[in-house]
Structure formats: structure tokens, C-alpha cells
Amino acid sequence: MSPTHRSVVIGVDSSTQSAKAVAVDADTGKILGTGRAAHTVTGAEGARESDPEQWWTALTEAVRGAVRDAGTTPEAVTGLAVAGQQHGLVTLGADGRPVRPALLWNDTRSAPQATALTARLGGPDAVLERLGSLPVASMTAAKWQWLREHEPHHADAVKAVRLPHDYLTERLCGEAVTDPGDASGTCWYAPGAGEYAAEVLDVLGLDRTLLPTVAPTGATRAGTLTPAAAQALGLPATVVVAAGTGDNMAAAVGLGLGGAGLLEHPVLSLGTSGTVFAASGARTADPSLAGFAATDGTYLPLGCTLNCTLAVDRFATLLGLDREDVLPGGDVVALPYLDGERTPDLPGASGLITGLRHTTDPRQLLGAAYEGATHTLLRALDGLLTACGLDPADPAVRDRPLRVIGGGARGLAWTDTIRRLSGRPLILPASGELAALGAAALAAGATTGGDPVALATAWGTGEGPALPPVPRDEATCERVESVLRAASGSALFADRPKTATGRTAA
């Protein structure tokens, strides 16, 4: 089939650091072309912000690059969908433009608001029963409350509230629409009931009319490109725009995971943040997890750590080492909580190193950072499995392959550390752009009416080489766990006092 007759769909992964677009053959799932453009993140002392306008600029650049790289004609493109970083608070004024930079998922300033919100909603048990997740600093509801308390002039000017992927979808098709998956990360949407939680909106003073409509699925047809969007992208205005979803939900689609998966393939994602998730047919109610909805209306329980590849890379930079120039940590333990932490919920934590000697090799210190980050992720995975009614120590459960995705999955140091600390076999999906591929499957579903999970399964995007298990390094796991438990209950991980200027005291 010639490029002029091929049906092409485009999936966009608008992540923390960049926009990535893939042009995909809708019949085979083959990536025909890719495009990428960087994002800028600003902030210090717990603040993490980005200008949503740059996300749009990056999206247009990435989509144009993908179409150009594919060597296809714009007329061949039939559908487009966006997967976006979760939880970010985008606030728009009367003119439709952002009233301030977006507060990102890894902005931890709203930790006190999250705690207060849980108390006002009746405590952890009541919140988990209704929302499936507790309002930690990452969640959008806590960020909105922070804005009300710290920047009331901005909150009063807001005429629309969006998540990052909602904002981009609306720029594409002119419709204010989201999906159950990304909406479930706000803590003002109740996944079990499939509706915005009126009692939460009341506590937040947030008018329901400021929020987008929740489409039944991320593959729901939201509309077609507006004339302005079509011109910016260089595509026909007939291109169908799907409702889209959050990046984790899109990655699950790209892996071919749906409710029927029922934890057969737990996933560990290595990016700026680290996540563990699995498809489930039932809701979880565990305070250490996010009880998200999947984009198809089933469930995607998830544990998230703030400190993953970016934190370990920072250790490598400080030590002057290549990220692959690493040795096992030995007696050294490093908890690389450079941005606080989410799972476990330690927003005031900072990095911690113990066990240093004169004889410590710098490569061991870097290895300890890998071990600390990996242990935190595997700890979250054990909690996820337990919440879903499985025993993580059961050999039948532990022997199930762990799918490792994200940028870190391409690093030998990461995969070696995960194998050693988990004792599990690994599957490394061949594609490195699963969130974008999941978005492409949503776009294909919107154009054809097909099931995007079934499409991705037929495309084979979740397949890849398998690595056999190695014996679990029990000694390292116990050593890291011992330090984590001791530090969690000490002043080391308490919120540090603020100076009169609002900066964290040294």
C-alpha cells in the first residue's frame, strides 16, 4: 500500500520533559515516523511549573515532525489523540489562556492542603471508599486548594480548569472533554460512580461548570480539528480527535492491558517518575496506592514514586560518572528522595546516604542510588499486589513476568538492578514509546469504532525480549528496607521549616 493510501493515526505523549508524537499505520501498528520537542520545567524548593502554551507549541512541532519523518501525505492522517502527564493543574482565564504556569504533578508544595482536604472529607477511609485515592501533594485537588490559599487573585480569575491532556485536546478540537482515566487522578472524580464528586467540589469551592465533560472512554470521538489547529499542524480539518487520557493509562493501552488482564502482567515504568501498575477488574482502596480508573472504564491501580531516572542521573552527574558506570552498593544505602516522595508519602524527605567508608568506590554510591530507587518501586509493587488480593511472596505470583517500560528500561544498570532486587523474569517491550502508541490506538478506536486495547494487542506493541530471573538479593533488600523504615519515623524526613521569605531553611 502506498503512503498516499495508508491510513495513519497519530499518538502524542505530552510528558513532563517533552512532547513525543508517533505516526502509526492504523492497520499494522508500525511506527512510520516520530517527532519530538522539549518542554521547560521551572521551580525550586518543591515548586515545579510549566507554561501550557509551550506544550501546544511542542505538540505542533512534534506532530509535524512525525508526519514529515513518516514520508506520508497529510491527507493520509485520519485520527489523533493525546496522552498527557497526569495531575497537572491548568487554569484558564476568560480569554482561554493560562492565568499562570501549570502546577505539575511533582510540585510538592500542596502537601499540607492534601492532608487538610482528607480531614475535611471525613478521613482516609471515607475518602478511599469514595475516590479510590488519597489526596497527596501530587493530586490536582490539593494543587487547586494551594492556589486558592496562596494565590487567591489567580484562583478568582479562573474560568476553566483542565488537566494537561484536556488542555491540549481542547486546543485541537475546541471541545472541553476528558476521560475516566485521567479524571480519576484529580481526587475530585469518583471512579466507582463514574462522576465528579460533588462533595469534594463543594469543599474546594470549585464550580462544576469549570470542568470538562467526562467522555465514556479515551477512544470516544471528541470532534475534529478546528481550522486553527489544522493550520498549525499542517493537517486536514477532517482529522478525528479522540478524548485521549493520562500517560499511564495510555501506556497500559499500548501494552494491550485491559480489565481482562487481571494482574497477569504487572508493569514497572521508569521515567522521571517511577510507576507500578496493573489492569484490574476491581477497585482497590489502599492509602499507599492511586486507585485510578483505566481509560476503558475498568481500573488501573498504581503506585508512583517521584524519584526515578532523573534522581539517579543526578547522582551520576554529582559523581562525574556515566549512568552505566556502576557497581552494587555493598554496605552503602542511598534513598534518592531528591524531590520528596509520594509512595511512600514523604513529601518533606530529602536524599539520604548512609554506610559510606574511605574505601567506598564512587560506582558503589551510584549503584546504591539505583538500588534505593528500585527498592522503593518494588515495595510499591508488593503493596499493589496485596491490595489486589495477591500474596507477593507466593512463588506463583513472584514468578509472573514484570514488564519494564520507559526510558530507564533501555539502561542495563536499571534492568540488572531490577532483576537482582526482584528475582523476577522481565519482559522489555520493544517499543520505547508506549504512551504515544497507546494514544495512537485511542485515535484508531475513535476513527473506526474498534477497541483500542484489542487493536494494540493485534499490533503487538507490548511484545519484546524476555530476561530470565536471577536469585533475589535478599541482603540488599533488607538493608535498604531497614534504613527506609528508620528514616521514615525520624526527623530526617519531616517537613523542613520555612524562612520568612518562604524558602526552605538549610
C-alpha positions as CSV (number, residue, x, y, z in Angstrom):
1,M,0.0,0.0,0.0
2,S,1.5,3.4,-1.0
3,P,1.9,6.1,1.6
4,T,-0.8,8.2,0.0
5,H,-3.4,5.4,0.6
6,R,-2.2,4.3,4.0
7,S,-4.5,5.2,7.0
8,V,-2.3,6.9,9.5
9,V,-3.1,7.8,13.1
10,I,-1.0,10.0,15.4
11,G,-0.4,9.5,19.1
12,V,1.1,12.2,21.2
13,D,2.8,11.7,24.6
14,S,2.9,15.1,26.2
15,S,5.2,14.3,29.2
16,T,6.9,16.4,31.8
17,Q,10.1,16.9,29.8
18,S,8.9,16.8,26.1
19,A,6.2,16.1,23.5
20,K,6.7,12.9,21.5
21,A,4.5,12.1,18.5
22,V,4.3,8.9,16.5
23,A,2.7,8.5,13.1
24,V,1.4,4.9,13.1
25,D,0.0,2.7,10.4
26,A,-3.6,2.1,11.6
27,D,-3.7,-1.4,10.2
28,T,-0.4,-2.8,11.4
29,G,0.7,-0.6,14.3
30,K,4.0,0.0,12.6
31,I,5.6,3.4,13.6
32,L,6.2,5.2,10.4
33,G,7.6,8.4,11.8
34,T,8.4,10.2,15.0
35,G,8.7,13.7,16.2
36,R,9.9,15.3,19.4
37,A,10.1,18.8,21.0
38,A,11.3,19.7,24.5
39,H,9.4,21.2,27.4
40,T,10.8,23.5,30.0
41,V,10.2,22.9,33.7
42,T,10.9,25.7,36.2
43,G,10.9,26.0,40.0
44,A,12.8,25.1,43.1
45,E,12.2,24.2,46.8
46,G,9.3,21.9,45.8
47,A,7.9,24.0,43.0
48,R,7.5,22.5,39.6
49,E,5.8,24.5,36.9
50,S,5.5,24.8,33.1
51,D,3.8,27.1,30.7
52,P,0.9,25.2,28.9
53,E,1.4,27.4,25.8
54,Q,4.8,25.7,25.3
55,W,3.1,22.3,25.4
56,W,1.0,23.4,22.4
57,T,4.0,24.7,20.6
58,A,5.9,21.5,21.3
59,L,2.9,19.3,20.2
60,T,2.6,21.1,16.9
61,E,6.3,20.7,16.3
62,A,6.3,17.1,17.2
63,V,3.3,16.2,15.1
64,R,4.7,18.0,12.1
65,G,8.0,16.2,12.6
66,A,6.3,12.8,12.8
67,V,4.3,13.3,9.6
68,R,7.5,14.5,7.8
69,D,9.5,11.6,9.1
70,A,6.8,9.2,8.0
71,G,7.0,10.4,4.5
72,T,3.3,10.3,4.2
73,T,0.9,12.9,3.0
74,P,-1.1,14.9,5.5
75,E,-4.3,13.6,3.8
76,A,-3.5,10.1,5.0
77,V,-3.8,11.1,8.6
78,T,-7.3,10.1,9.9
79,G,-7.1,10.4,13.7
80,L,-5.1,11.9,16.6
81,A,-5.1,11.5,20.4
82,V,-3.1,13.0,23.3
83,A,-1.7,11.2,26.3
84,G,-0.6,13.7,28.9
85,Q,1.3,13.9,32.2
86,Q,-1.2,13.3,35.0
87,H,-2.5,15.6,37.8
88,G,-1.2,18.9,36.5
89,L,-3.4,21.9,37.2
90,V,-4.1,24.1,34.2
91,T,-6.0,27.3,35.0
92,L,-7.5,29.3,32.1
93,G,-8.9,32.8,32.2
94,A,-11.8,34.4,30.3
95,D,-9.7,34.7,27.2
96,G,-8.9,30.9,27.2
97,R,-5.3,31.5,28.1
98,P,-3.5,30.3,31.2
99,V,-3.7,32.7,34.1
100,R,-0.4,31.3,35.4
101,P,2.0,28.5,34.7
102,A,0.6,25.0,35.3
103,L,1.4,23.3,38.6
104,L,2.9,19.9,37.7
105,W,2.3,16.5,39.3
106,N,5.7,16.6,41.0
107,D,5.1,20.0,42.7
108,T,5.1,19.1,46.4
109,R,4.1,22.5,47.8
110,S,0.5,21.3,48.2
111,A,1.2,18.6,50.7
112,P,-0.4,20.5,53.7
113,Q,-3.5,21.1,51.6
114,A,-3.7,17.4,50.7
115,T,-3.7,16.4,54.4
116,A,-6.3,19.1,55.3
117,L,-8.5,18.0,52.5
118,T,-8.5,14.4,53.6
119,A,-9.6,15.5,57.1
120,R,-12.4,17.8,55.8
121,L,-13.7,14.9,53.7
122,G,-14.1,12.6,56.7
123,G,-10.7,10.9,56.9
124,P,-8.8,8.4,54.9
125,D,-11.3,5.5,55.0
126,A,-14.2,7.7,53.7
127,V,-12.0,9.3,51.0
128,L,-10.7,5.9,49.7
129,E,-14.2,4.5,49.6
130,R,-15.5,7.4,47.5
131,L,-12.4,8.4,45.4
132,G,-10.1,5.3,45.4
133,S,-7.1,7.6,46.1
134,L,-6.0,9.8,48.9
135,P,-5.3,13.5,48.1
136,V,-1.5,13.5,48.3
137,A,0.5,16.5,47.1
138,S,0.6,15.2,43.5
139,M,-3.2,15.2,43.1
140,T,-4.9,18.1,41.3
141,A,-7.4,18.8,44.1
142,A,-4.6,19.6,46.5
143,K,-3.0,21.9,43.9
144,W,-6.3,23.8,43.4
145,Q,-6.6,24.3,47.2
146,W,-3.0,25.5,47.3
147,L,-3.8,28.0,44.6
148,R,-6.8,29.3,46.5
149,E,-4.8,29.8,49.7
150,H,-1.6,31.2,48.2
151,E,-2.7,33.0,45.0
152,P,-6.4,33.9,45.5
153,H,-6.2,36.6,42.8
154,H,-5.3,33.9,40.3
155,A,-8.0,31.5,41.6
156,D,-10.6,34.2,41.3
157,A,-9.7,34.8,37.7
158,V,-10.1,31.2,36.6
159,K,-12.9,30.4,34.2
160,A,-11.8,26.9,33.3
161,V,-9.8,24.1,35.0
162,R,-8.1,21.5,32.9
163,L,-5.6,18.6,33.1
164,P,-2.6,18.9,30.7
165,H,-4.1,16.4,28.2
166,D,-7.5,18.1,28.5
167,Y,-6.0,21.4,27.6
168,L,-4.3,20.1,24.5
169,T,-7.4,18.1,23.4
170,E,-9.4,21.3,23.6
171,R,-6.8,23.2,21.6
172,L,-7.1,20.5,19.0
173,C,-10.9,20.2,18.6
174,G,-12.4,23.0,20.6
175,E,-14.3,20.7,23.0
176,A,-13.8,20.6,26.7
177,V,-13.5,16.9,27.3
178,T,-11.6,14.4,29.4
179,D,-11.8,10.7,30.1
180,P,-12.3,8.5,33.2
181,G,-8.7,7.5,33.4
182,D,-7.1,11.0,33.7
183,A,-10.1,12.4,35.6
184,S,-9.5,9.7,38.3
185,G,-6.2,11.4,39.1
186,T,-7.7,14.6,40.2
187,C,-9.3,13.5,43.5
188,W,-12.5,15.3,42.6
189,Y,-13.8,12.4,40.3
190,A,-15.2,9.2,41.8
191,P,-14.2,6.3,39.5
192,G,-16.7,3.8,41.0
193,A,-19.6,6.1,40.4
194,G,-18.3,7.5,37.1
195,E,-19.0,11.1,38.1
196,Y,-17.4,14.2,39.6
197,A,-17.7,14.1,43.4
198,A,-20.0,17.0,44.3
199,E,-19.0,17.0,48.0
200,V,-15.3,17.4,47.0
201,L,-16.1,20.2,44.7
202,D,-18.0,21.9,47.4
203,V,-15.1,21.7,49.9
204,L,-12.8,23.1,47.2
205,G,-15.1,25.9,46.2
206,L,-14.8,24.6,42.6
207,D,-17.8,25.1,40.3
208,R,-18.6,22.1,38.2
209,T,-19.1,24.3,35.1
210,L,-15.3,25.0,35.2
211,L,-14.5,21.3,34.5
212,P,-14.6,19.4,31.2
213,T,-17.2,16.8,30.3
214,V,-16.1,13.2,31.1
215,A,-16.3,11.1,27.9
216,P,-17.1,7.4,28.4
217,T,-13.6,6.3,27.2
218,G,-10.4,7.9,25.9
219,A,-11.3,6.5,22.5
220,T,-14.5,8.5,22.4
221,R,-14.6,10.8,19.4
222,A,-14.3,14.3,20.8
223,G,-14.5,16.1,17.5
224,T,-12.3,17.1,14.5
225,L,-9.5,19.5,14.2
226,T,-10.5,23.2,14.4
227,P,-9.4,25.3,11.4
228,A,-6.7,26.9,13.6
229,A,-5.4,23.6,14.8
230,A,-5.4,22.1,11.3
231,Q,-3.4,25.0,10.1
232,A,-0.9,24.8,13.0
233,L,-0.4,21.1,12.4
234,G,-0.5,21.1,8.7
235,L,-3.3,18.5,8.7
236,P,-6.8,18.4,7.2
237,A,-9.6,19.7,9.4
238,T,-11.3,16.2,8.9
239,V,-8.8,14.5,11.3
240,V,-10.8,12.9,14.1
241,V,-9.6,13.8,17.7
242,A,-10.1,11.3,20.4
243,A,-10.8,12.2,24.0
244,G,-7.3,10.9,25.0
245,T,-6.1,10.1,28.5
246,G,-3.3,10.2,31.0
247,D,0.1,8.9,30.2
248,N,-0.1,5.9,32.5
249,M,-3.5,4.9,31.1
250,A,-2.2,5.3,27.6
251,A,0.8,3.1,28.3
252,A,-1.5,0.4,29.6
253,V,-3.4,0.6,26.3
254,G,-0.1,0.4,24.4
255,L,0.8,-2.7,26.3
256,G,-2.6,-4.3,25.4
257,L,-3.7,-4.3,29.0
258,G,-7.4,-4.2,29.8
259,G,-9.7,-5.4,32.6
260,A,-9.3,-8.9,31.4
261,G,-5.5,-8.8,32.1
262,L,-6.3,-9.1,35.9
263,L,-2.7,-8.6,37.1
264,E,-1.2,-11.2,34.7
265,H,1.3,-8.6,33.6
266,P,2.3,-6.1,36.3
267,V,4.2,-3.1,34.8
268,L,7.1,-1.1,36.1
269,S,7.7,2.2,34.3
270,L,11.0,4.0,34.6
271,G,10.7,7.7,33.7
272,T,11.1,11.0,35.5
273,S,8.8,9.3,38.0
274,G,8.6,5.6,38.5
275,T,5.3,3.8,38.5
276,V,4.0,0.3,39.0
277,F,0.5,-0.6,37.7
278,A,-1.6,-3.4,36.5
279,A,-5.0,-3.9,34.9
280,S,-7.7,-4.9,37.3
281,G,-11.4,-5.7,37.1
282,A,-12.0,-4.4,40.7
283,R,-11.3,-1.1,42.5
284,T,-8.6,-1.0,45.2
285,A,-8.8,1.1,48.4
286,D,-5.2,1.2,49.7
287,P,-3.8,4.5,51.1
288,S,-0.4,3.9,49.5
289,L,-1.8,3.5,46.0
290,A,-3.8,5.5,43.5
291,G,-7.0,3.7,42.7
292,F,-7.2,5.0,39.2
293,A,-9.7,4.1,36.5
294,A,-8.4,2.8,33.2
295,T,-9.4,4.7,30.1
296,D,-11.8,1.9,29.1
297,G,-13.8,2.2,32.4
298,T,-12.1,-0.7,34.2
299,Y,-9.4,0.0,36.8
300,L,-5.6,0.7,36.9
301,P,-4.3,0.6,40.5
302,L,-1.0,2.4,40.5
303,G,1.9,3.2,42.9
304,C,4.1,6.2,42.0
305,T,7.5,7.3,43.1
306,L,8.7,10.9,42.4
307,N,12.3,9.9,42.2
308,C,13.4,7.6,39.5
309,T,15.7,8.1,36.4
310,L,16.1,11.8,36.9
311,A,17.2,11.4,40.6
312,V,19.6,8.6,39.8
313,D,21.0,10.6,36.9
314,R,21.6,13.4,39.3
315,F,23.8,11.1,41.4
316,A,25.8,10.2,38.3
317,T,26.3,13.8,37.5
318,L,27.4,14.7,41.0
319,L,29.9,11.8,41.0
320,G,31.1,12.6,37.5
321,L,30.2,9.1,36.3
322,D,28.4,7.7,33.3
323,R,25.0,6.4,34.3
324,E,26.1,2.8,33.3
325,D,29.4,3.0,35.2
326,V,28.0,1.3,38.3
327,L,28.7,-1.3,40.9
328,P,26.4,-2.9,43.5
329,G,26.1,-0.6,46.5
330,G,27.5,-3.1,49.1
331,D,27.2,-1.5,52.6
332,V,26.1,1.8,51.1
333,V,22.4,2.7,51.2
334,A,21.1,5.7,49.3
335,L,17.5,6.8,49.3
336,P,17.4,9.3,46.4
337,Y,14.4,11.3,47.5
338,L,15.6,14.5,45.9
339,D,12.0,15.8,45.4
340,G,10.3,14.4,48.5
341,E,8.5,11.2,47.9
342,R,5.0,10.1,47.0
343,T,4.9,6.3,47.6
344,P,5.8,6.2,50.5
345,D,4.1,9.5,51.2
346,L,7.1,11.6,52.4
347,P,6.7,15.0,50.8
348,G,9.3,16.5,53.1
349,A,12.0,13.9,52.5
350,S,15.4,14.7,51.1
351,G,18.1,12.4,49.8
352,L,19.8,10.2,52.3
353,I,23.1,8.3,52.1
354,T,24.5,6.0,54.8
355,G,27.2,3.4,55.1
356,L,30.0,5.4,53.5
357,R,33.6,4.4,54.2
358,H,37.0,5.6,53.0
359,T,37.1,2.5,50.8
360,T,33.7,3.2,49.1
361,D,34.0,3.3,45.4
362,P,32.0,6.1,43.7
363,R,30.5,3.5,41.5
364,Q,29.1,1.8,44.6
365,L,27.4,5.1,45.6
366,L,25.8,5.3,42.2
367,G,24.8,1.6,42.5
368,A,23.2,2.4,45.8
369,A,21.1,5.1,44.2
370,Y,19.8,2.6,41.7
371,E,19.1,0.2,44.5
372,G,17.3,2.7,46.6
373,A,15.0,3.9,43.7
374,T,14.4,0.3,42.6
375,H,13.6,-0.9,46.1
376,T,11.0,1.9,46.5
377,L,9.3,0.8,43.3
378,L,9.3,-2.9,44.2
379,R,7.9,-2.0,47.6
380,A,5.1,-0.2,45.9
381,L,4.6,-3.2,43.6
382,D,4.2,-5.5,46.6
383,G,1.6,-3.1,48.0
384,L,-0.3,-3.1,44.7
385,L,-0.4,-6.9,44.5
386,T,-1.5,-7.2,48.2
387,A,-4.3,-4.6,47.6
388,C,-5.5,-6.7,44.7
389,G,-5.7,-9.9,46.9
390,L,-2.5,-11.5,45.9
391,D,0.5,-12.6,48.1
392,P,3.7,-11.0,46.7
393,A,5.7,-13.8,48.4
394,D,3.7,-16.6,46.7
395,P,6.1,-18.2,44.1
396,A,3.2,-18.4,41.6
397,V,2.8,-14.6,41.9
398,R,6.5,-13.7,42.1
399,D,7.3,-15.8,39.0
400,R,5.0,-13.7,36.8
401,P,7.0,-11.6,34.4
402,L,7.4,-8.0,35.2
403,R,7.1,-5.7,32.1
404,V,9.6,-2.9,32.3
405,I,9.0,0.2,30.2
406,G,10.0,3.8,30.0
407,G,13.4,5.5,29.2
408,G,15.1,3.6,32.0
409,A,14.2,0.2,30.5
410,R,16.9,0.9,27.9
411,G,19.6,1.1,30.5
412,L,21.5,-2.1,31.5
413,A,22.1,-0.7,35.0
414,W,18.4,-0.3,35.6
415,T,17.4,-3.8,34.3
416,D,20.2,-5.5,36.1
417,T,19.2,-3.9,39.4
418,I,15.6,-4.7,39.0
419,R,16.3,-8.3,38.2
420,R,18.7,-8.6,41.2
421,L,16.3,-7.0,43.7
422,S,13.1,-8.5,42.4
423,G,14.1,-12.1,41.5
424,R,11.5,-11.8,38.7
425,P,11.7,-12.5,35.0
426,L,11.4,-9.3,32.9
427,I,9.8,-8.5,29.6
428,L,11.2,-5.5,27.8
429,P,8.6,-4.3,25.2
430,A,10.5,-3.5,22.0
431,S,8.8,-0.1,21.6
432,G,10.0,2.7,23.7
433,E,7.0,5.0,23.1
434,L,4.2,3.0,24.7
435,A,2.2,6.0,25.9
436,A,2.3,7.6,22.4
437,L,1.4,4.2,20.9
438,G,-1.5,3.9,23.3
439,A,-2.7,7.3,22.3
440,A,-2.4,6.2,18.6
441,A,-4.6,3.2,19.4
442,L,-7.2,5.5,21.1
443,A,-7.1,7.6,17.9
444,A,-7.7,4.5,15.8
445,G,-10.5,3.5,18.0
446,A,-12.1,6.9,17.6
447,T,-11.9,6.7,13.8
448,T,-13.0,3.1,13.4
449,G,-15.1,2.3,16.5
450,G,-12.7,-0.5,17.4
451,D,-11.5,-1.5,20.8
452,P,-8.1,0.3,21.3
453,V,-6.8,-2.4,23.7
454,A,-7.6,-5.1,21.2
455,L,-6.0,-3.0,18.4
456,A,-2.8,-2.6,20.4
457,T,-2.8,-6.3,21.2
458,A,-3.1,-7.1,17.5
459,W,-0.3,-4.6,16.7
460,G,2.0,-6.4,19.2
461,T,3.2,-3.2,20.7
462,G,3.6,-4.8,24.2
463,E,5.9,-7.6,22.9
464,G,9.6,-7.8,23.4
465,P,12.6,-9.8,24.6
466,A,12.4,-11.7,27.9
467,L,15.1,-11.8,30.5
468,P,15.2,-14.8,32.9
469,P,15.2,-14.3,36.6
470,V,18.3,-14.2,38.8
471,P,18.4,-15.1,42.5
472,R,16.9,-12.3,44.6
473,D,19.5,-10.2,46.5
474,E,17.8,-10.5,49.9
475,A,20.6,-8.8,51.8
476,T,20.4,-5.6,49.8
477,C,16.6,-5.5,50.0
478,E,16.7,-6.0,53.8
479,R,19.4,-3.3,54.2
480,V,17.6,-0.7,52.2
481,E,14.3,-1.5,53.9
482,S,15.8,-1.2,57.3
483,V,17.2,2.3,56.5
484,L,13.9,3.4,55.0
485,R,11.9,2.3,58.0
486,A,14.2,4.0,60.4
487,A,14.3,7.3,58.4
488,S,10.5,7.3,57.8
489,G,9.9,7.6,61.5
490,S,12.6,10.2,62.2
491,A,13.0,13.9,61.8
492,L,15.2,13.3,58.7
493,F,12.1,13.1,56.5
494,A,10.0,15.7,58.3
495,D,9.0,18.9,56.5
496,R,11.8,21.3,56.9
497,P,11.0,24.7,58.4
498,K,10.5,27.7,56.2
499,T,12.2,31.1,56.5
500,A,10.5,34.4,56.5
501,T,10.8,34.5,52.7
502,G,9.1,31.2,52.3
503,R,12.3,29.4,51.3
504,T,13.2,26.1,52.9
505,A,15.7,26.5,55.6
506,A,19.2,25.0,55.0
